[in-house]
Amino acid sequence: VSVGVPTMASGNHDEVEPAGAATCCVLAAIFLAVLLPHLVALGEFFSKTNHIYEYLYA
């Protein structure tokens, strides 16, 4: 039995999906907002270590 069956049977399927999509968008936005600075910092860190390796093994 599928999980979506009760939602469709109750007739709320059209109302539930946009709300779920909006929630997903909000969660994704928060997720990105939290992770983005860390990703940028990681990128800077790796580019610095890359320069160190280039310097050491030049």
N, C-alpha and C positions, 0 to 999 in steps of 0.2 A: 504493500500500500504506500503510495507516494505521500510525502509530507504536504504537498500543495493541494491535495484533494479537499480537505475540510475548508480551506480558504476559498476555493472555487465554488464549493457547494453552498457556502453561506452567502455568496454573491458579492463579497468584499474584495474579490481578486483585483479589480481595476483600481480600487483605492489603496490597496496594500502595496502594489508594486512601485508606484512613483515614490511613496514614502520610503520604501526600502532602498530605492536607488539614491534618493536624497541622503539618506543615512550613510550609504556607502561612500558617496561623494564627500560628505563631511569628514568621515573617518579617514578617507584617503588624503584629504587636504591636511588634516591634523598630522597624520603619519608623515607626509612629505615635509610639513613645516618643522616637525621634530627632527627628522632624519637629515634634511638638506644641509644644515650647518655642519653636521658630523661628516657628511659625504664631502663637503668642500674642504673641511679640515683634513680629512684623510687624503684627498687628492693633493693638497698642498704638501702634506707630509711625505707622500710617495714621490712627488716631483722633487722634493728636497733630497730625499735619500737617493733618488736616481742621479742627481747632480753629484752627490758625494761619491757614488760608485764610479761615475764617469771621471771624476777627479782622481780617485784612487788608482783606477786601472787605465788611465790615459797613457 
